[in-house]
Amino acid sequence: MSTDLIWRRRIGDLALRLGAVAVFFGLWWFVTDRGVWSEIVVPKPSSVWERFIQSVTVHDDVRGLSGYFLWEHLWASAWRLIRGVGWAIVIGIPLGLLLATSRPVRVVLEPVISFIRSLPPLAYFSLLIIWFGIEDASKVWLLFLAALAPIALSVISGVEGVRTDWVEAARSLGASRLQVVGHTLLPAILPELFTGLRLSIGFAFSTIVAAETVDGIPGIGGLAWSTKKFLQTDVAIMCVLVIGVCAVGIDLLIRTLERRLVPWKGRV
């Protein structure tokens, strides 16, 4: 595929996405301008924008919203996400490899992974608060558990998709079990691993509001949760948009990294 064709396709995709965003905001403005619903239900785009300006400035001697600027809320949530997903990567990859290569371990632990994956976060968040307190430890544990299963299961799926002749060829050349894992299995499972990473970060983002329902300020999820007290729909929508934009940006970053590290994906 020529470079010009690739650029034309990318520009076309960008135009479609920008067009979809423009249509969404246009419909939003139209509905609120016509007064279809109360502003408590659907606030005007201008009201949400004013809240965004408030979140990054000082107004009436108050810093941002709930006493913190927007970037302080974002960094607090991002630091929790980094730790939760980071530990999920550190533990999930070797756990997935162990489950995929050892039948006894898989028989014992795979039901546990499936059990954790099927539980909604709020089902066990109260237990985490009792065990680890209301500070960041319980939140990081919640995000870790939400992100662990997709990573471990993606590694298992990747290992199962590796061609057996590749493994046999490595063994016939004298590779040890550890060398087979490091030089044959790990490169082969990278496409599945990146897919699992994208899913795990998506789950973590969807869990961040639940994680910050208790002592979540500063935090973008905690800020969104606090809006229910005073029916601040405009702040809630601003938080949803900010979380969504950040999630899309991180997903694009991971896809770009995947194209760099796994250039053979879809070609072999």
C-alpha positions as CSV (number, residue, x, y, z in Angstrom):
1,M,0.0,0.0,0.0
2,S,1.5,3.3,-1.1
3,T,2.2,6.1,1.4
4,D,-0.3,8.5,-0.3
5,L,-3.1,6.0,-0.1
6,I,-2.4,5.4,3.6
7,W,-2.4,9.2,4.3
8,R,-5.6,9.7,2.3
9,R,-7.3,6.9,4.3
10,R,-6.2,8.4,7.6
11,I,-7.4,11.8,6.6
12,G,-10.7,10.3,5.5
13,D,-11.0,8.4,8.9
14,L,-10.2,11.6,10.8
15,A,-12.8,13.6,8.8
16,L,-15.5,10.9,9.6
17,R,-14.7,11.0,13.3
18,L,-14.7,14.8,13.4
19,G,-18.0,14.8,11.5
20,A,-19.6,12.3,14.0
21,V,-18.4,14.5,16.9
22,A,-19.9,17.6,15.2
23,V,-23.2,15.9,14.7
24,F,-23.3,14.8,18.3
25,F,-22.7,18.3,19.6
26,G,-25.1,19.7,17.1
27,L,-27.9,17.4,18.2
28,W,-27.1,18.1,21.9
29,W,-27.3,21.9,21.3
30,F,-30.6,21.5,19.3
31,V,-32.2,19.4,22.0
32,T,-31.2,21.8,24.8
33,D,-32.0,24.9,22.8
34,R,-35.6,23.6,22.2
35,G,-36.0,22.8,25.9
36,V,-37.0,19.2,25.3
37,W,-35.8,18.3,28.8
38,S,-35.0,20.3,31.9
39,E,-31.4,21.5,32.3
40,I,-31.1,19.3,35.3
41,V,-31.6,16.3,33.0
42,V,-29.6,17.6,30.0
43,P,-27.7,20.8,30.5
44,K,-26.6,23.0,27.7
45,P,-23.2,22.5,26.1
46,S,-22.4,26.1,27.2
47,S,-23.1,25.2,30.8
48,V,-20.7,22.2,30.6
49,W,-18.1,24.4,29.0
50,E,-18.4,27.0,31.8
51,R,-17.9,24.2,34.3
52,F,-14.8,23.1,32.4
53,I,-13.4,26.7,32.7
54,Q,-14.2,26.7,36.4
55,S,-12.3,23.4,36.8
56,V,-9.1,24.9,35.5
57,T,-9.3,28.4,37.1
58,V,-9.7,30.1,40.5
59,H,-13.2,31.5,41.1
60,D,-14.5,33.1,44.3
61,D,-11.2,32.1,45.9
62,V,-11.9,28.4,45.2
63,R,-9.4,26.4,43.2
64,G,-11.1,24.5,40.4
65,L,-13.9,22.1,41.5
66,S,-14.1,20.6,45.0
67,G,-10.9,22.5,45.9
68,Y,-8.7,20.9,43.1
69,F,-7.9,21.8,39.6
70,L,-9.0,19.4,36.8
71,W,-5.5,18.2,36.2
72,E,-5.1,17.4,39.9
73,H,-8.2,15.3,39.7
74,L,-6.9,13.6,36.6
75,W,-3.4,12.9,38.0
76,A,-4.9,11.5,41.2
77,S,-7.0,9.0,39.1
78,A,-4.2,8.4,36.7
79,W,-1.8,7.5,39.5
80,R,-4.3,5.0,40.8
81,L,-4.8,3.5,37.3
82,I,-1.1,3.3,36.7
83,R,-0.5,1.3,39.9
84,G,-3.6,-0.9,39.5
85,V,-3.0,-1.7,35.8
86,G,0.8,-1.8,36.3
87,W,0.5,-4.6,38.9
88,A,-2.0,-6.4,36.7
89,I,0.5,-6.4,33.9
90,V,3.4,-7.5,36.2
91,I,1.4,-10.4,37.6
92,G,-1.0,-11.1,34.8
93,I,1.6,-11.9,32.1
94,P,3.5,-14.6,34.1
95,L,0.2,-15.9,35.5
96,G,-1.2,-16.3,32.0
97,L,2.0,-18.1,30.8
98,L,1.9,-20.4,33.8
99,L,-1.8,-21.2,33.2
100,A,-1.2,-21.8,29.5
101,T,1.9,-24.1,30.0
102,S,1.0,-26.0,33.1
103,R,-2.2,-28.1,33.1
104,P,-2.4,-28.6,36.9
105,V,-2.1,-24.9,37.6
106,R,-4.7,-24.1,34.9
107,V,-7.2,-26.6,36.4
108,V,-6.8,-25.0,39.8
109,L,-6.5,-21.3,39.0
110,E,-8.5,-20.7,35.8
111,P,-11.9,-21.0,37.6
112,V,-10.6,-18.4,40.1
113,I,-9.7,-16.0,37.2
114,S,-13.1,-16.5,35.6
115,F,-14.8,-16.0,39.0
116,I,-13.1,-12.7,39.6
117,R,-13.8,-11.6,36.0
118,S,-17.5,-12.2,36.4
119,L,-17.9,-10.1,39.5
120,P,-19.0,-6.5,39.3
121,P,-16.6,-4.1,41.1
122,L,-19.1,-2.9,43.6
123,A,-19.8,-6.5,44.7
124,Y,-16.4,-6.7,46.5
125,F,-15.3,-3.1,46.9
126,S,-16.8,-3.0,50.4
127,L,-14.6,-5.9,51.4
128,L,-11.6,-4.2,50.0
129,I,-12.4,-1.1,52.1
130,I,-12.7,-3.2,55.2
131,W,-9.4,-5.0,54.5
132,F,-7.3,-2.1,53.2
133,G,-9.1,1.1,54.4
134,I,-10.6,4.0,52.5
135,E,-7.4,5.4,51.2
136,D,-5.7,4.5,47.9
137,A,-4.8,0.9,48.7
138,S,-8.4,-0.3,48.4
139,K,-8.8,1.6,45.1
140,V,-5.6,0.3,43.6
141,W,-6.6,-3.3,44.6
142,L,-10.0,-2.8,42.9
143,L,-8.4,-1.5,39.7
144,F,-5.9,-4.4,39.8
145,L,-8.6,-7.0,40.1
146,A,-10.6,-5.4,37.2
147,A,-7.5,-5.4,34.9
148,L,-6.0,-8.7,35.9
149,A,-8.3,-11.2,34.2
150,P,-8.3,-9.6,30.6
151,I,-4.4,-9.6,30.6
152,A,-4.1,-13.2,31.9
153,L,-6.8,-14.6,29.6
154,S,-5.3,-12.8,26.5
155,V,-1.9,-14.4,27.3
156,I,-3.6,-17.8,27.5
157,S,-5.3,-17.2,24.2
158,G,-2.1,-16.0,22.6
159,V,-0.1,-19.1,23.8
160,E,-2.9,-21.4,22.5
161,G,-2.6,-19.8,19.1
162,V,1.1,-20.3,18.8
163,R,1.9,-22.9,16.1
164,T,3.3,-26.1,17.6
165,D,5.9,-26.5,14.9
166,W,7.5,-23.2,16.1
167,V,7.8,-24.6,19.6
168,E,9.1,-28.0,18.3
169,A,11.7,-26.2,16.1
170,A,13.0,-24.2,19.1
171,R,13.2,-27.4,21.2
172,S,15.0,-29.3,18.4
173,L,17.6,-26.5,18.4
174,G,18.3,-27.1,22.1
175,A,16.2,-24.3,23.6
176,S,15.3,-24.8,27.2
177,R,11.8,-24.3,28.5
178,L,12.6,-20.8,29.7
179,Q,14.2,-20.0,26.3
180,V,11.1,-21.3,24.4
181,V,8.9,-19.0,26.5
182,G,11.2,-16.0,26.1
183,H,12.2,-16.3,22.4
184,T,9.2,-18.1,20.9
185,L,6.0,-17.7,23.0
186,L,6.4,-14.1,24.2
187,P,6.9,-12.6,20.7
188,A,4.1,-14.7,19.3
189,I,1.6,-13.6,21.9
190,L,2.3,-9.8,21.6
191,P,-0.8,-9.2,19.4
192,E,-3.1,-10.9,21.9
193,L,-1.3,-9.2,24.8
194,F,-1.9,-5.7,23.3
195,T,-5.6,-6.6,22.9
196,G,-5.8,-7.7,26.5
197,L,-4.0,-4.6,27.6
198,R,-6.5,-2.4,25.8
199,L,-9.4,-4.3,27.4
200,S,-7.9,-4.2,30.8
201,I,-7.4,-0.4,30.6
202,G,-11.0,-0.1,29.4
203,F,-12.2,-2.1,32.4
204,A,-10.1,0.0,34.7
205,F,-11.5,3.2,33.3
206,S,-15.0,1.9,33.7
207,T,-14.2,1.0,37.3
208,I,-12.5,4.3,38.3
209,V,-15.8,5.9,39.4
210,A,-16.7,2.9,41.6
211,A,-13.1,3.0,43.0
212,E,-13.5,6.7,43.9
213,T,-16.9,6.6,45.4
214,V,-15.3,6.5,48.9
215,D,-12.7,9.2,49.7
216,G,-12.2,9.8,46.0
217,I,-11.4,13.5,46.1
218,P,-9.1,14.4,44.4
219,G,-10.0,12.2,41.5
220,I,-12.1,12.5,38.3
221,G,-14.3,9.6,39.3
222,G,-14.8,11.0,42.8
223,L,-15.7,14.4,41.3
224,A,-18.3,12.7,39.1
225,W,-19.7,10.8,42.0
226,S,-20.0,13.9,44.2
227,T,-22.3,15.7,41.7
228,K,-25.3,13.6,42.8
229,K,-25.5,15.6,46.1
230,F,-26.5,18.9,44.4
231,L,-27.8,17.6,41.0
232,Q,-24.8,19.0,39.2
233,T,-25.5,17.4,35.9
234,D,-23.2,19.7,34.0
235,V,-20.2,18.7,36.1
236,A,-21.1,15.0,35.8
237,I,-21.3,15.3,32.0
238,M,-18.0,17.2,31.9
239,C,-16.4,14.4,34.0
240,V,-17.8,11.8,31.6
241,L,-16.4,13.6,28.6
242,V,-13.0,14.0,30.2
243,I,-12.8,10.3,31.2
244,G,-13.9,9.3,27.7
245,V,-11.4,11.6,25.9
246,C,-8.6,10.3,28.2
247,A,-9.6,6.7,27.5
248,V,-9.7,7.2,23.8
249,G,-6.3,9.0,23.8
250,I,-4.7,6.2,25.8
251,D,-6.2,3.6,23.5
252,L,-4.8,5.4,20.5
253,L,-1.4,5.5,22.2
254,I,-1.5,1.7,22.8
255,R,-2.5,1.0,19.2
256,T,0.3,3.2,17.9
257,L,2.8,1.3,20.2
258,E,1.3,-2.0,19.0
259,R,2.0,-1.0,15.3
260,R,5.6,-0.2,16.2
261,L,6.3,-3.3,18.2
262,V,4.1,-5.8,16.3
263,P,4.5,-4.7,12.6
264,W,3.8,-8.3,11.4
265,K,0.2,-8.3,12.9
266,G,-2.3,-9.1,10.1
267,R,0.5,-9.9,7.6
268,V,1.5,-13.5,8.7
